[in-house]
Amino acid sequence: MALDKKERWLDLFYKQFAPLKTEIQNLQTKLEANRKERRTLEDTLTTKEEVEELLEGLRTGAIQTDPGKSYVACYFAKQVTSTDIVKNESAKPVLYKQCPSCKDIHPVLMSYEQTFDSPDGDNWQKKAFIICPKTLTVAVYGTITKDCRF
């Protein structure tokens, strides 16, 4: 008889916590959604910072004393081949490509920067790309890397 009372008391005690499992599952679901949203926000922030850096490189590329050494230098591209990316010396867009996302046409830019610096050797990179103002994406059309300046 004493055991029955104890079991009933335990059952009543446990019933108070019945919603706990559901609450835990709901919190786990919300937490996962927040993680996904955070990753999306972090990706968006990274993309916007990259675009800002490239636009700054376009603004300052022509006046950098050592282009690409400390900061990315950007120019309008004149030609993109499998072996080289050539800047347009007139500083005006002459080459255009379609944005893969929105299909609008945008000028092709090129970046030039030192991606690795060491006494044993350097890496320099040229990259051809467009920046789409509508989708705020960077679409890369070619990358060339060398262990010395171009």
C-alpha positions as a Markdown table, in Angstrom:
| # | Residue | x | y | z |
|---|---|---|---|---|
| 1 | Met | 0.0 | 0.0 | 0.0 |
| 2 | Ala | 2.8 | 2.5 | 0.8 |
| 3 | Leu | 4.3 | 1.7 | -2.5 |
| 4 | Asp | 1.2 | 2.6 | -4.4 |
| 5 | Lys | 1.1 | 6.0 | -2.7 |
| 6 | Lys | 4.7 | 6.6 | -3.6 |
| 7 | Glu | 4.1 | 5.6 | -7.2 |
| 8 | Arg | 1.1 | 7.9 | -7.5 |
| 9 | Trp | 3.1 | 10.7 | -5.9 |
| 10 | Leu | 5.9 | 10.1 | -8.4 |
| 11 | Asp | 3.4 | 10.0 | -11.3 |
| 12 | Leu | 1.9 | 13.3 | -10.2 |
| 13 | Phe | 5.3 | 14.8 | -9.7 |
| 14 | Tyr | 6.5 | 13.7 | -13.2 |
| 15 | Lys | 3.3 | 15.0 | -14.9 |
| 16 | Gln | 4.2 | 18.5 | -13.8 |
| 17 | Phe | 7.2 | 18.2 | -16.2 |
| 18 | Ala | 5.3 | 16.7 | -19.1 |
| 19 | Pro | 5.6 | 19.8 | -21.4 |
| 20 | Leu | 9.4 | 19.9 | -20.8 |
| 21 | Lys | 10.3 | 17.5 | -23.7 |
| 22 | Thr | 8.2 | 19.5 | -26.1 |
| 23 | Glu | 9.7 | 22.7 | -24.9 |
| 24 | Ile | 13.2 | 21.4 | -25.3 |
| 25 | Gln | 12.4 | 20.2 | -28.9 |
| 26 | Asn | 10.9 | 23.7 | -29.7 |
| 27 | Leu | 13.9 | 25.4 | -28.3 |
| 28 | Gln | 16.2 | 23.2 | -30.3 |
| 29 | Thr | 14.3 | 23.9 | -33.5 |
| 30 | Lys | 14.4 | 27.7 | -32.8 |
| 31 | Leu | 18.1 | 27.5 | -32.1 |
| 32 | Glu | 18.8 | 25.7 | -35.3 |
| 33 | Ala | 16.8 | 28.3 | -37.3 |
| 34 | Asn | 18.8 | 31.0 | -35.5 |
| 35 | Arg | 22.0 | 29.3 | -36.4 |
| 36 | Lys | 21.0 | 29.1 | -40.1 |
| 37 | Glu | 19.9 | 32.8 | -40.0 |
| 38 | Arg | 23.2 | 33.7 | -38.4 |
| 39 | Arg | 25.2 | 31.9 | -41.0 |
| 40 | Thr | 23.2 | 33.6 | -43.7 |
| 41 | Leu | 23.8 | 37.0 | -42.1 |
| 42 | Glu | 27.5 | 36.3 | -41.7 |
| 43 | Asp | 27.7 | 35.2 | -45.4 |
| 44 | Thr | 25.9 | 38.4 | -46.5 |
| 45 | Leu | 28.2 | 40.5 | -44.3 |
| 46 | Thr | 31.3 | 38.8 | -45.8 |
| 47 | Thr | 30.1 | 39.4 | -49.3 |
| 48 | Lys | 29.3 | 43.1 | -48.7 |
| 49 | Glu | 32.7 | 43.6 | -47.1 |
| 50 | Glu | 34.3 | 42.0 | -50.1 |
| 51 | Val | 32.4 | 44.2 | -52.5 |
| 52 | Glu | 33.4 | 47.3 | -50.4 |
| 53 | Glu | 37.0 | 46.3 | -50.5 |
| 54 | Leu | 36.9 | 45.7 | -54.3 |
| 55 | Leu | 35.2 | 49.1 | -54.9 |
| 56 | Glu | 37.8 | 50.8 | -52.7 |
| 57 | Gly | 40.5 | 49.0 | -54.7 |
| 58 | Leu | 39.0 | 50.3 | -57.9 |
| 59 | Arg | 39.0 | 53.8 | -56.5 |
| 60 | Thr | 42.6 | 53.6 | -55.3 |
| 61 | Gly | 44.2 | 51.2 | -57.7 |
| 62 | Ala | 45.5 | 53.8 | -60.1 |
| 63 | Ile | 47.1 | 55.9 | -57.3 |
| 64 | Gln | 48.7 | 53.1 | -55.2 |
| 65 | Thr | 52.5 | 53.5 | -55.1 |
| 66 | Asp | 52.9 | 49.7 | -55.0 |
| 67 | Pro | 49.7 | 48.3 | -56.4 |
| 68 | Gly | 48.5 | 45.1 | -54.8 |
| 69 | Lys | 51.3 | 45.0 | -52.2 |
| 70 | Ser | 49.3 | 46.1 | -49.1 |
| 71 | Tyr | 45.8 | 46.5 | -50.5 |
| 72 | Val | 43.9 | 45.0 | -53.4 |
| 73 | Ala | 44.2 | 47.1 | -56.5 |
| 74 | Cys | 41.3 | 47.0 | -59.0 |
| 75 | Tyr | 41.0 | 48.2 | -62.6 |
| 76 | Phe | 38.6 | 47.7 | -65.5 |
| 77 | Ala | 39.7 | 44.7 | -67.5 |
| 78 | Lys | 40.5 | 45.0 | -71.2 |
| 79 | Gln | 41.0 | 41.3 | -71.9 |
| 80 | Val | 40.7 | 37.9 | -70.1 |
| 81 | Thr | 42.4 | 34.8 | -71.5 |
| 82 | Ser | 43.5 | 31.6 | -69.9 |
| 83 | Thr | 47.0 | 32.9 | -69.5 |
| 84 | Asp | 46.5 | 36.6 | -68.6 |
| 85 | Ile | 44.1 | 39.2 | -67.4 |
| 86 | Val | 44.9 | 42.6 | -68.9 |
| 87 | Lys | 43.8 | 45.9 | -67.4 |
| 88 | Asn | 42.4 | 48.7 | -69.5 |
| 89 | Glu | 44.9 | 51.6 | -69.3 |
| 90 | Ser | 42.2 | 54.2 | -70.1 |
| 91 | Ala | 40.4 | 53.4 | -66.8 |
| 92 | Lys | 37.1 | 53.0 | -68.5 |
| 93 | Pro | 35.0 | 49.8 | -68.9 |
| 94 | Val | 35.5 | 48.1 | -72.3 |
| 95 | Leu | 34.7 | 44.5 | -71.5 |
| 96 | Tyr | 31.3 | 43.3 | -70.2 |
| 97 | Lys | 29.9 | 40.0 | -68.9 |
| 98 | Gln | 26.5 | 38.8 | -67.9 |
| 99 | Cys | 25.7 | 38.4 | -64.2 |
| 100 | Pro | 24.9 | 34.7 | -63.7 |
| 101 | Ser | 22.2 | 35.6 | -61.1 |
| 102 | Cys | 20.2 | 38.4 | -62.7 |
| 103 | Lys | 21.4 | 38.2 | -66.3 |
| 104 | Asp | 22.2 | 41.9 | -66.4 |
| 105 | Ile | 25.4 | 43.0 | -68.2 |
| 106 | His | 28.2 | 44.6 | -66.1 |
| 107 | Pro | 31.7 | 45.7 | -66.7 |
| 108 | Val | 34.5 | 43.2 | -66.0 |
| 109 | Leu | 36.9 | 44.3 | -63.4 |
| 110 | Met | 40.3 | 42.8 | -62.4 |
| 111 | Ser | 42.0 | 42.7 | -59.1 |
| 112 | Tyr | 45.7 | 42.5 | -58.5 |
| 113 | Glu | 47.2 | 41.6 | -55.2 |
| 114 | Gln | 49.9 | 39.9 | -53.3 |
| 115 | Thr | 48.3 | 36.9 | -51.6 |
| 116 | Phe | 51.4 | 35.6 | -49.9 |
| 117 | Asp | 54.5 | 37.4 | -48.8 |
| 118 | Ser | 57.6 | 35.6 | -47.4 |
| 119 | Pro | 61.4 | 35.8 | -47.7 |
| 120 | Asp | 61.3 | 32.5 | -49.5 |
| 121 | Gly | 58.8 | 33.6 | -52.1 |
| 122 | Asp | 55.6 | 35.5 | -52.9 |
| 123 | Asn | 52.3 | 34.8 | -54.6 |
| 124 | Trp | 50.6 | 37.4 | -56.7 |
| 125 | Gln | 47.1 | 37.0 | -58.1 |
| 126 | Lys | 45.1 | 38.6 | -60.9 |
| 127 | Lys | 41.3 | 37.9 | -60.8 |
| 128 | Ala | 38.7 | 38.9 | -63.4 |
| 129 | Phe | 35.2 | 39.4 | -62.1 |
| 130 | Ile | 32.0 | 41.4 | -62.2 |
| 131 | Ile | 30.1 | 43.0 | -59.3 |
| 132 | Cys | 26.4 | 43.0 | -59.7 |
| 133 | Pro | 24.8 | 46.0 | -57.9 |
| 134 | Lys | 21.3 | 44.3 | -58.1 |
| 135 | Thr | 22.2 | 41.0 | -56.4 |
| 136 | Leu | 25.4 | 42.3 | -54.7 |
| 137 | Thr | 27.3 | 39.3 | -55.8 |
| 138 | Val | 30.8 | 38.9 | -57.2 |
| 139 | Ala | 31.1 | 36.5 | -60.1 |
| 140 | Val | 34.6 | 35.5 | -60.9 |
| 141 | Tyr | 35.5 | 34.8 | -64.5 |
| 142 | Gly | 39.2 | 33.9 | -64.2 |
| 143 | Thr | 42.1 | 33.7 | -61.7 |
| 144 | Ile | 45.8 | 33.6 | -62.5 |
| 145 | Thr | 48.5 | 33.2 | -59.8 |
| 146 | Lys | 52.3 | 33.5 | -60.1 |
| 147 | Asp | 55.1 | 33.3 | -57.6 |
| 148 | Cys | 56.4 | 36.7 | -58.7 |
| 149 | Arg | 54.9 | 40.0 | -59.9 |
| 150 | Phe | 53.1 | 40.1 | -63.2 |
